[in-house]
Amino acid sequence: MNAAGLAPWASDPQKSRGRRFTEPPALPRTEHQRDRDRIVHSTAFRRLVYKTQVFINHEGDLFRTRLTHSLEVAQLGRSMARALRLNEDLVEAIALAHDLGHTPFGHAGQDALHGCMREHGGFEHNLQSLRVVDRLEERYPSFDGLNLSFEAREGILKHCSRRAAERLEAAEPGGPAWRFLDGTQPSLEAQLVDLADEMAYNAHDIDDGVRSGLLTHDKLEAVPLFVCFRDAALADHPNLADPANRRLLFETLRRMLSAQVGDVVATTSAALAEQQPANADALRALPPLAGFSPALRQSTTELKRFLFAELYRHPQVMQTTERARQVVADLFEAYVAAPAEMPAASAYARADADGRPRAVADYIAGMTDRFALREHQRLTGRDLFAA
């Protein structure tokens, strides 16, 4: 986007805080277009197509994956950024990279890997996403990682414990972890991606839950936010009344997402009008300005509680989750005991004994669901997901 068209508080690509390793400009691209392009061409991004969102990769071709989720987050984020005259390219870059550090098997894999790494600094997928773009990608002759801009890296680091922030800050003073220590906010673009992430998974988890049969229209009667838009859709299109007609579900979710986008734009615009930050740096010193209205925040919180109880903790999902955790734990134990089982030419296998647990965690976190299952069967002789 032309910097002249940006709001005063937007992240101006011409005023980026730069990259860890200085590079000449890549004209005619802006700095954040370059970030996005590097992410799209990365190995970690391609792997997302075979990484779980809620349902394991082999459970169905039409369920969301980390890749399709990231694309949906980018679409929602760009829509809101355009309405608010923010940096769309930065929003897209953060959205496409925000899940690069996710393990196979979704949050089940992350929880298992964190348990394995408890005595070695733990594991958290936001930190791992930053680690991927800073160190683990090997594409360039002069540096490790993708050498993204400060603004992209800051947005990727969505959550960070104080202990982890102190460790990152010691290694890179004034880097993307500093805000977790001084209490400031990330860019407004990063704030929007956080909201787009929430909006996307709430909507598509309903869709995937219904497709799987674990959620029913009767159960969804308990979700006022869903019912409101479903009834509005039926009022305009009474021919969709048959629950078997998936167009009703699609139209309901479309309206729900559109309303949330409009709500965030209106709420954020009002906050900006009240605060009037002079520029992007001034905005960082203010409370978070991007957000839902209080009424919609309450409704989305109710929806998340419903999904947690009825989908994420459904017995069928929990059974899969336990098997996935076992796969990750077994892989970790096997590779720590026998690092030669990892690719010989990789940095993972070359790590010394002290660095081996983290190297093994890096290797496992980079796996797709199906590769992790193949490796587990190769190393243990067991297929935990056999019919």
DACOR-V103121 format. One record per residue. N is the residue number from 0. RES is the residue in three letters. PHI is phi in whole degrees, -180 to 180 (* if undefined). OMEGA is omega in whole degrees, -180 to 180 (999 if undefined). Layout:
n & res & phi & omega
N & RES & PHI & OMEGA
N & RES & PHI & OMEGA
//
This chain:
n & res & phi & omega
0 & MET & * & 175
1 & ASN & -64 & -177
2 & ALA & -59 & -179
3 & ALA & -65 & -179
4 & GLY & -90 & -177
5 & LEU & -86 & 173
6 & ALA & -67 & -178
7 & PRO & -58 & -176
8 & TRP & -93 & 177
9 & ALA & -74 & 176
10 & SER & -78 & -178
11 & ASP & -82 & -179
12 & PRO & -61 & 179
13 & GLN & -78 & 180
14 & LYS & -120 & 178
15 & SER & -58 & 176
16 & ARG & -74 & 172
17 & GLY & 93 & -177
18 & ARG & -115 & 180
19 & ARG & -63 & 177
20 & PHE & -116 & -175
21 & THR & -66 & 177
22 & GLU & -133 & 176
23 & PRO & -67 & 179
24 & PRO & -58 & 179
25 & ALA & -114 & -178
26 & LEU & -58 & 11
27 & PRO & -89 & -180
28 & ARG & -73 & 171
29 & THR & -81 & -179
30 & GLU & -61 & -176
31 & HIS & -85 & 168
32 & GLN & -65 & 178
33 & ARG & -64 & 175
34 & ASP & -56 & -178
35 & ARG & -58 & -178
36 & ASP & -63 & 180
37 & ARG & -65 & 179
38 & ILE & -65 & -178
39 & VAL & -62 & -178
40 & HIS & -89 & -177
41 & SER & -78 & 177
42 & THR & -65 & -178
43 & ALA & -61 & 179
44 & PHE & -67 & -180
45 & ARG & -63 & -179
46 & ARG & -65 & -176
47 & LEU & -61 & -178
48 & VAL & -65 & 180
49 & TYR & -117 & 175
50 & LYS & -113 & -174
51 & THR & -66 & 162
52 & GLN & -98 & 172
53 & VAL & -116 & -176
54 & PHE & -98 & -179
55 & ILE & -58 & -171
56 & ASN & -51 & -175
57 & HIS & -80 & -175
58 & GLU & -79 & 178
59 & GLY & 171 & -177
60 & ASP & -77 & -172
61 & LEU & -101 & 176
62 & PHE & -74 & 179
63 & ARG & -65 & 170
64 & THR & -117 & 176
65 & ARG & -61 & -180
66 & LEU & -70 & -179
67 & THR & -65 & 175
68 & HIS & -61 & -179
69 & SER & -63 & 178
70 & LEU & -66 & 179
71 & GLU & -67 & 177
72 & VAL & -62 & 179
73 & ALA & -62 & -180
74 & GLN & -65 & 179
75 & LEU & -64 & -179
76 & GLY & -63 & 180
77 & ARG & -65 & 179
78 & SER & -60 & 180
79 & MET & -71 & 180
80 & ALA & -63 & 180
81 & ARG & -64 & -180
82 & ALA & -64 & -177
83 & LEU & -98 & -180
84 & ARG & 59 & 176
85 & LEU & -101 & -176
86 & ASN & -82 & -177
87 & GLU & -62 & -178
88 & ASP & -66 & 177
89 & LEU & -67 & 176
90 & VAL & -57 & -179
91 & GLU & -64 & -180
92 & ALA & -62 & 180
93 & ILE & -62 & -178
94 & ALA & -62 & -177
95 & LEU & -70 & -176
96 & ALA & -102 & -167
97 & HIS & -67 & -180
98 & ASP & -111 & -177
99 & LEU & -62 & -178
100 & GLY & -92 & -179
101 & HIS & -68 & 178
102 & THR & -76 & 165
103 & PRO & -64 & 176
104 & PHE & 67 & 172
105 & GLY & 60 & -175
106 & HIS & -68 & 176
107 & ALA & -63 & 178
108 & GLY & -66 & 179
109 & GLN & -63 & -180
110 & ASP & -62 & -180
111 & ALA & -66 & -178
112 & LEU & -69 & 176
113 & HIS & -63 & 177
114 & GLY & -62 & 178
115 & CYS & -65 & -175
116 & MET & -98 & -174
117 & ARG & -57 & -179
118 & GLU & -91 & -176
119 & HIS & -131 & 177
120 & GLY & 99 & 178
121 & GLY & 74 & 178
122 & PHE & -143 & 178
123 & GLU & -144 & -168
124 & HIS & -70 & 176
125 & ASN & -66 & 175
126 & LEU & -62 & -180
127 & GLN & -68 & 177
128 & SER & -61 & 177
129 & LEU & -65 & 179
130 & ARG & -63 & 178
131 & VAL & -61 & -176
132 & VAL & -78 & -180
133 & ASP & -92 & -171
134 & ARG & -135 & -165
135 & LEU & -81 & 175
136 & GLU & -68 & -178
137 & GLU & -124 & -175
138 & ARG & -126 & -170
139 & TYR & -119 & -174
140 & PRO & -72 & -171
141 & SER & -105 & -178
142 & PHE & -160 & 172
143 & ASP & -83 & 178
144 & GLY & 77 & -177
145 & LEU & -102 & 180
146 & ASN & 52 & 180
147 & LEU & -76 & 178
148 & SER & -68 & 177
149 & PHE & -55 & -175
150 & GLU & -63 & 177
151 & ALA & -68 & -179
152 & ARG & -66 & 178
153 & GLU & -61 & 180
154 & GLY & -69 & 179
155 & ILE & -65 & -180
156 & LEU & -82 & -173
157 & LYS & -73 & 180
158 & HIS & -127 & 179
159 & CYS & -165 & 176
160 & SER & -70 & 180
161 & ARG & -62 & -180
162 & ARG & -62 & 179
163 & ALA & -67 & 179
164 & ALA & -63 & 178
165 & GLU & -64 & 179
166 & ARG & -66 & 179
167 & LEU & -67 & -180
168 & GLU & -66 & 178
169 & ALA & -64 & 180
170 & ALA & -80 & -178
171 & GLU & -144 & -179
172 & PRO & -58 & -180
173 & GLY & 76 & -178
174 & GLY & -83 & -174
175 & PRO & -67 & 180
176 & ALA & -88 & -174
177 & TRP & -60 & -176
178 & ARG & -64 & 178
179 & PHE & -76 & 179
180 & LEU & -100 & -178
181 & ASP & -100 & 174
182 & GLY & 78 & 177
183 & THR & -88 & -176
184 & GLN & -106 & 172
185 & PRO & -78 & 177
186 & SER & -59 & 177
187 & LEU & -65 & 176
188 & GLU & -63 & 178
189 & ALA & -66 & 177
190 & GLN & -61 & 179
191 & LEU & -65 & -179
192 & VAL & -63 & 177
193 & ASP & -58 & 179
194 & LEU & -69 & 179
195 & ALA & -62 & 177
196 & ASP & -60 & 180
197 & GLU & -64 & -180
198 & MET & -61 & -177
199 & ALA & -65 & -175
200 & TYR & -73 & 176
201 & ASN & -61 & -178
202 & ALA & -72 & -174
203 & HIS & -75 & 175
204 & ASP & -73 & 171
205 & ILE & -63 & -179
206 & ASP & -59 & -179
207 & ASP & -67 & 179
208 & GLY & -64 & 177
209 & VAL & -67 & 179
210 & ARG & -59 & -178
211 & SER & -75 & -175
212 & GLY & 90 & -179
213 & LEU & -79 & 173
214 & LEU & -111 & 177
215 & THR & -123 & 177
216 & HIS & -62 & 178
217 & ASP & -64 & 178
218 & LYS & -64 & -178
219 & LEU & -69 & 174
220 & GLU & -61 & -179
221 & ALA & -83 & -177
222 & VAL & -111 & -176
223 & PRO & -56 & -179
224 & LEU & -62 & 179
225 & PHE & -67 & -177
226 & VAL & -61 & -180
227 & CYS & -57 & -177
228 & PHE & -79 & 175
229 & ARG & -66 & 180
230 & ASP & -64 & 178
231 & ALA & -65 & 178
232 & ALA & -65 & 179
233 & LEU & -67 & 179
234 & ALA & -63 & 180
235 & ASP & -85 & -176
236 & HIS & -136 & -177
237 & PRO & -61 & 178
238 & ASN & -68 & -179
239 & LEU & -92 & -171
240 & ALA & -63 & 179
241 & ASP & -69 & -179
242 & PRO & -59 & 179
243 & ALA & -72 & 179
244 & ASN & -82 & -175
245 & ARG & -67 & 179
246 & ARG & -63 & 178
247 & LEU & -65 & 178
248 & LEU & -63 & -179
249 & PHE & -62 & -179
250 & GLU & -67 & 178
251 & THR & -63 & -179
252 & LEU & -68 & 178
253 & ARG & -62 & 180
254 & ARG & -66 & 180
255 & MET & -64 & 179
256 & LEU & -66 & -180
257 & SER & -61 & 179
258 & ALA & -65 & 179
259 & GLN & -67 & 177
260 & VAL & -60 & 179
261 & GLY & -62 & 180
262 & ASP & -65 & 180
263 & VAL & -64 & 180
264 & VAL & -62 & -179
265 & ALA & -67 & -179
266 & THR & -65 & -180
267 & THR & -69 & 178
268 & SER & -60 & 179
269 & ALA & -65 & 179
270 & ALA & -65 & 179
271 & LEU & -66 & 179
272 & ALA & -64 & 180
273 & GLU & -75 & -174
274 & GLN & -86 & 180
275 & GLN & 48 & 177
276 & PRO & -63 & -176
277 & ALA & -71 & -177
278 & ASN & -162 & -176
279 & ALA & -65 & 180
280 & ASP & -69 & 178
281 & ALA & -64 & 180
282 & LEU & -64 & -178
283 & ARG & -64 & -178
284 & ALA & -83 & -179
285 & LEU & -93 & 171
286 & PRO & -62 & 177
287 & PRO & -56 & -177
288 & LEU & -104 & 177
289 & ALA & -85 & 180
290 & GLY & 179 & 174
291 & PHE & -83 & 169
292 & SER & -66 & -179
293 & PRO & -54 & -178
294 & ALA & -66 & -179
295 & LEU & -72 & 176
296 & ARG & -61 & 178
297 & GLN & -63 & -179
298 & SER & -65 & 180
299 & THR & -69 & 176
300 & THR & -65 & 177
301 & GLU & -62 & 179
302 & LEU & -64 & 180
303 & LYS & -63 & 177
304 & ARG & -63 & 178
305 & PHE & -61 & -179
306 & LEU & -63 & 179
307 & PHE & -61 & -176
308 & ALA & -75 & -171
309 & GLU & -95 & -178
310 & LEU & -117 & -175
311 & TYR & -64 & 178
312 & ARG & -108 & 175
313 & HIS & -65 & -178
314 & PRO & -52 & -180
315 & GLN & -67 & 178
316 & VAL & -68 & -179
317 & MET & -65 & 177
318 & GLN & -62 & 177
319 & THR & -64 & -179
320 & THR & -60 & -179
321 & GLU & -65 & 178
322 & ARG & -66 & 179
323 & ALA & -64 & 178
324 & ARG & -60 & -180
325 & GLN & -66 & 178
326 & VAL & -59 & -178
327 & VAL & -64 & -180
328 & ALA & -62 & 179
329 & ASP & -65 & 179
330 & LEU & -62 & -180
331 & PHE & -60 & -180
332 & GLU & -61 & -177
333 & ALA & -67 & -177
334 & TYR & -74 & 177
335 & VAL & -65 & 180
336 & ALA & -73 & -176
337 & ALA & -138 & -177
338 & PRO & -62 & 178
339 & ALA & -66 & 177
340 & GLU & -73 & 174
341 & MET & -86 & -178
342 & PRO & -54 & -173
343 & ALA & -61 & -176
344 & ALA & -83 & -174
345 & SER & -86 & 175
346 & ALA & -65 & -180
347 & TYR & -60 & -177
348 & ALA & -73 & -177
349 & ARG & -87 & -177
350 & ALA & -64 & 177
351 & ASP & -76 & -174
352 & ALA & -60 & -179
353 & ASP & -67 & -178
354 & GLY & -90 & -174
355 & ARG & -64 & -179
356 & PRO & -57 & 180
357 & ARG & -67 & 178
358 & ALA & -63 & 178
359 & VAL & -65 & 178
360 & ALA & -61 & 177
361 & ASP & -60 & -177
362 & TYR & -66 & -179
363 & ILE & -67 & -178
364 & ALA & -61 & -180
365 & GLY & -80 & -176
366 & MET & -74 & 167
367 & THR & -83 & 178
368 & ASP & -56 & -173
369 & ARG & -70 & 178
370 & PHE & -69 & 178
371 & ALA & -61 & 179
372 & LEU & -66 & 178
373 & ARG & -64 & 180
374 & GLU & -64 & 179
375 & HIS & -63 & 179
376 & GLN & -67 & 179
377 & ARG & -64 & -174
378 & LEU & -84 & -176
379 & THR & -113 & -176
380 & GLY & 76 & -178
381 & ARG & -116 & 173
382 & ASP & -119 & -175
383 & LEU & -73 & -179
384 & PHE & -110 & 179
385 & ALA & -64 & -179
386 & ALA & -64 & 999
//
